[in-house]
Amino acid sequence: MQEQKFRILTINPGSTSTKIGVFEDERSIFEKTIRHDAETLQRYPSIIDQYEFRKQTILDALDEEGINLSKLSAVCGRGGLLRPIEGGTYRVNEQMLEDLKKGYSGQHASNLGGILAHEIASALNIPAFIVDPVVVDELEPIARISGFALIERRSIFHALNQKAVARRVAKQLGKPYEELNLIVAHMGGGITVGAHKKGRVVDVNNGLDGEGPFSPERAGTVPAGDLVSLCFSGEYYRDEVMSMLVGKGGLVGYLGTNDAVKVEKMIEAGDEKAKLIYSAMAYQVAKEIGAASAVLAGKVDAIILTGGLAYGKQFVKEIIDRVNWIADVFVHPGENELQALAEGALRVLRGEEKDKVYPSGNVAHTTVLR
């Protein structure tokens, strides 16, 4: 008997675009990035007010491509800034919609993902899901301790891509993700390194604005005392300091660009400063991987390098040369989020795992994103 095939619409809203994909099981049959004019978006008082407009652009794009909506099995949207929850695939429910609309942990275009999925799926009488939002929090209690009693370490990371590539490597190794200890380094505009212990990310750096390796746009961990002195020097406003840490930190701060390809060309042209800074970024990623191996007590089945920076062969080589004594290194460049969303929905539709109910089982910690 022929196995049932599932057709899934995936939606990943960004600040000025909406990425959509249609997958038949794991196979992509249509993907498109819908660009939104900035002037059009400015007509809406808030991000959430854009959902009808974005919904119509999605339906128009699918109609133009000749996609038959009646053949869809589910719709899966990018998870937004919800309450901190454990990883997995969640069915969109009323509590989730309420939290997305009010921006429980902040306003961001990704909040539209679950709303758009629900709106389209409801009309078709099929389920709507989200998968592994950035607020996934599986930290062990010991990992929350920062050393400064007024500040708790927070879990903010590239959960969707980290979990997706971890599962793919687990399949390569012929074992369930839930039986392996893995270290995953997502290296993009921000860099997060997660210690995956038997299917849970028990420690990970706050890749948004807090800690870890510096990246193309973010400063990562900086000397605390010097940062305090800078903040109280009277030379900078709070927003200026935050901008130097996030957006104008990392490669931008040192070299004036967040484009790793440009930096590699600078190095090829003999720019010694560019070479030093680029190597330092690889060095810091390797250090964070080493720290994650200590979290896992040295019992590491594999290390995975992913994200846009994983396309850089020299950058990847410098990391591998420092960490391959820990475990075998797998390189999965890029971050195919539409594919990851489809895979998360598929696991539920196939009965491989049960969809989770939001927000039951959420961790008792509040994550606030700026």
C-alpha positions in Angstrom: 0.0 0.0 0.0 1.3 3.4 -1.0 2.3 5.6 2.0 0.3 8.8 2.5 2.0 11.9 1.3 1.6 15.2 3.1 1.6 18.6 1.5 2.6 21.5 3.9 2.6 25.2 3.4 5.4 26.9 5.4 5.5 30.6 6.3 8.5 32.6 7.6 7.7 36.4 8.0 10.6 38.8 8.1 10.6 42.6 8.7 10.3 43.5 5.0 9.6 40.1 3.4 7.6 36.9 3.8 9.2 33.6 2.7 6.8 30.8 1.8 7.3 27.2 0.7 5.2 24.3 -0.3 6.6 20.8 0.5 5.4 17.4 -0.4 6.8 15.4 2.5 10.5 16.6 2.6 10.6 17.6 -1.0 10.2 21.3 -1.9 7.8 21.9 -4.8 7.6 25.7 -4.5 9.5 28.4 -2.6 9.3 32.2 -2.9 10.4 35.3 -1.1 7.7 37.9 -1.2 9.2 41.4 -0.8 7.1 44.1 0.9 7.4 47.8 0.0 8.5 49.8 3.1 6.0 52.5 2.4 3.2 49.9 2.3 4.2 48.5 5.6 4.3 51.9 7.2 0.6 52.3 6.7 0.0 49.7 9.5 0.2 51.0 13.1 1.9 47.8 14.3 3.4 44.6 12.9 0.3 42.6 13.9 -1.9 44.9 11.9 -0.1 43.7 8.8 -1.5 40.1 8.9 -4.4 40.6 6.5 -2.2 42.3 4.0 0.5 39.6 4.3 -2.1 36.8 4.2 -3.4 38.1 0.9 0.0 38.4 -0.6 0.6 34.8 0.3 -2.7 33.6 -1.2 -2.0 35.6 -4.3 1.5 34.1 -4.8 0.1 30.6 -4.3 -2.7 31.2 -6.8 -0.2 32.7 -9.3 1.9 29.5 -9.0 -1.2 27.3 -9.4 -1.0 25.7 -6.0 -4.2 23.9 -5.1 -4.9 24.8 -1.5 -7.4 22.0 -1.0 -4.4 19.5 -1.3 -2.7 21.0 1.8 -2.4 18.8 4.9 -1.2 21.5 7.3 0.2 25.0 7.5 3.4 25.7 9.6 4.5 29.2 10.5 7.7 30.5 12.1 7.3 30.7 15.9 7.4 34.2 17.4 8.3 35.8 20.7 6.1 33.6 22.9 6.5 32.5 26.5 9.7 30.4 27.1 8.8 26.8 26.1 10.6 23.5 25.5 11.4 22.6 21.9 9.1 20.8 19.6 6.1 21.3 17.2 3.2 23.2 18.7 -0.4 23.3 17.4 -1.6 26.9 17.2 -4.3 27.6 19.8 -6.1 30.6 21.2 -3.6 31.2 24.0 -0.8 31.2 21.5 -2.6 33.6 19.2 -3.3 36.0 22.1 0.4 36.0 23.1 1.5 36.5 19.6 -0.9 39.4 19.0 0.1 41.2 22.2 3.8 40.4 21.8 4.3 38.5 25.1 8.1 38.7 24.8 8.3 41.5 22.3 7.1 42.7 18.9 8.7 41.0 15.9 7.7 40.1 12.4 8.0 36.4 13.3 5.0 36.8 15.6 2.9 36.8 12.4 4.0 33.3 11.5 1.6 31.5 13.8 -1.2 34.0 13.1 -0.9 33.6 9.3 -0.7 29.8 9.6 -3.9 29.8 11.7 -5.8 32.1 9.4 -5.0 30.1 6.3 -5.4 26.7 7.9 -8.7 27.5 9.6 -10.3 28.3 6.2 -9.2 24.8 5.0 -10.1 22.9 8.2 -6.5 21.6 8.6 -4.0 22.0 11.5 -1.7 25.0 12.0 1.7 24.6 13.7 4.8 26.4 14.8 8.2 24.8 15.4 11.1 25.6 17.7 10.8 29.4 18.2 13.7 31.5 19.4 12.3 31.4 22.9 12.9 27.6 23.3 14.3 27.3 26.8 15.6 23.9 28.0 18.4 25.2 30.1 19.4 23.2 33.2 19.1 25.2 36.5 22.9 25.3 36.8 23.2 27.0 33.4 21.0 29.9 34.4 23.4 31.1 37.1 25.4 34.1 35.7 27.5 34.9 38.8 25.7 38.2 39.2 22.7 37.8 41.4 20.5 40.4 39.7 20.9 38.8 36.2 19.9 35.3 35.1 21.3 33.8 32.0 18.7 33.5 29.2 18.0 31.0 26.4 17.8 33.0 23.1 19.2 31.2 20.2 18.6 29.8 16.6 16.5 27.0 17.9 14.8 26.1 14.6 17.9 25.6 12.6 20.0 24.1 15.5 17.3 21.5 16.2 16.8 20.7 12.5 20.5 20.1 11.6 20.9 18.1 14.9 18.1 15.8 13.7 19.7 15.5 10.2 23.1 14.6 11.6 21.4 12.1 14.0 19.9 10.4 11.0 23.3 10.3 9.3 24.6 8.6 12.4 21.7 6.2 12.4 20.5 7.1 15.9 17.6 9.1 17.3 18.4 12.8 18.2 17.1 12.0 21.7 19.9 9.5 22.3 22.8 11.7 21.2 25.0 14.4 22.8 25.7 17.1 20.1 27.3 20.5 19.9 25.7 22.8 17.3 27.2 26.1 16.3 24.9 28.3 14.2 27.0 31.0 12.6 25.2 33.8 10.9 24.6 37.5 11.7 24.6 36.2 15.3 26.4 33.1 16.6 24.9 30.6 19.1 26.6 27.4 20.3 24.2 24.9 21.9 25.0 21.8 24.0 22.3 19.3 23.0 22.0 16.6 25.6 19.7 13.7 24.6 17.4 16.0 22.6 17.4 19.1 24.9 19.6 22.2 24.6 20.8 22.3 28.2 23.1 25.3 27.7 23.5 27.9 25.0 24.8 31.4 24.8 22.4 34.3 24.4 23.0 35.2 20.8 20.8 38.2 20.7 22.6 40.8 22.8 24.4 39.0 25.6 27.3 36.6 25.4 29.4 34.2 23.4 31.5 34.6 20.3 31.4 37.9 18.5 29.8 37.7 15.1 29.4 39.7 11.9 27.1 42.2 13.7 27.3 41.4 17.4 30.0 42.0 20.1 29.2 38.9 22.1 30.9 38.7 25.5 32.9 41.8 26.3 34.9 42.7 29.5 32.2 43.7 32.0 34.2 46.3 33.9 35.3 48.2 30.8 31.7 48.1 29.5 30.5 49.7 32.7 33.1 52.4 32.5 32.1 53.1 28.8 28.4 53.3 29.8 29.1 55.8 32.5 31.7 57.8 30.6 29.1 60.4 29.6 30.1 60.0 26.0 27.3 57.7 24.9 23.5 57.3 25.3 22.1 53.9 26.1 20.8 53.3 22.6 24.3 54.1 21.2 25.9 51.5 23.4 23.3 48.9 22.5 23.9 49.7 18.8 27.6 49.1 19.3 26.9 45.8 20.9 24.2 44.6 18.5 24.2 45.7 14.9 27.5 47.6 14.9 29.5 45.1 16.9 31.7 42.3 15.7 33.0 42.5 12.2 31.1 45.7 11.6 32.8 47.4 14.5 36.3 46.2 13.5 36.1 46.2 9.7 33.0 48.2 8.7 31.2 45.3 7.1 29.0 42.4 8.1 29.7 40.6 4.8 32.0 37.6 5.4 32.6 37.3 1.6 34.0 40.9 1.5 36.2 40.1 4.5 37.6 37.1 2.8 38.4 39.2 -0.2 40.1 41.7 2.0 42.2 38.9 3.4 43.1 37.7 -0.1 44.2 41.2 -0.9 46.7 41.1 2.0 44.7 42.9 4.7 46.4 41.7 7.9 43.9 43.3 10.2 41.0 41.6 8.4 42.9 38.3 8.7 43.4 38.7 12.5 39.8 39.7 13.2 38.3 36.9 11.1 40.6 34.4 12.7 39.6 35.7 16.1 35.9 35.1 15.4 36.7 31.5 14.4 38.9 31.2 17.6 36.0 32.4 19.8 33.6 30.0 18.2 36.0 27.2 18.8 36.4 28.3 22.5 32.6 28.2 22.9 32.5 24.7 21.4 35.1 23.7 23.9 33.0 25.1 26.7 30.0 23.2 25.5 32.0 20.0 25.5 32.7 20.6 29.2 28.9 21.0 29.8 28.5 17.5 28.2 31.4 16.2 30.3 33.4 15.3 27.2 30.8 12.8 26.0 30.2 14.4 22.6 28.9 12.3 19.6 29.4 15.0 17.0 29.9 18.7 16.4 27.9 20.5 13.8 28.7 23.8 12.1 25.8 25.5 10.3 24.5 28.9 9.2 25.7 31.3 6.5 29.3 31.5 7.8 29.7 27.7 7.4 30.1 28.4 3.6 33.5 30.0 4.4 36.0 27.1 3.9 38.9 28.8 5.6 36.7 30.0 8.5 35.4 26.5 9.0 38.8 25.0 8.7 40.2 27.2 11.5 37.4 26.0 13.8 37.7 22.4 12.9 41.5 22.4 13.4 40.9 23.5 17.0 37.9 21.2 17.9 38.2 18.0 15.9 39.9 16.3 18.9 36.6 16.5 20.7 34.4 14.7 18.1 33.8 14.4 14.4 32.7 17.6 12.8 29.8 17.8 10.4 29.3 20.9 8.2 25.7 21.9 7.1 26.0 25.4 5.6 23.0 27.8 5.5 19.8 27.8 7.4 16.9 26.4 5.4 14.1 27.5 7.8 11.3 26.6 5.5 12.5 23.0 5.2 12.9 22.9 9.0 9.3 24.0 9.5 8.1 21.4 7.1 10.1 18.7 8.8 8.6 19.7 12.2 5.1 19.5 10.9 5.8 16.2 9.2 7.0 14.5 12.4 3.6 15.2 13.9 1.5 14.3 10.8 3.4 11.0 10.5 2.9 10.2 14.2 6.6 10.2 14.9 6.0 12.7 17.7 3.0 14.3 19.4 2.2 17.9 18.8 2.7 20.0 22.0 0.0 22.1 23.6 1.0 25.7 24.3 1.8 26.9 26.9 1.6 23.7 29.1 5.1 22.6 30.2 6.5 26.1 29.6 9.5 26.9 31.8 9.0 29.3 34.6 11.2 32.0 33.3 10.4 35.2 31.5 12.4 36.0 28.5 12.3 39.7 27.4 13.7 40.6 24.0 14.6 44.1 23.1 
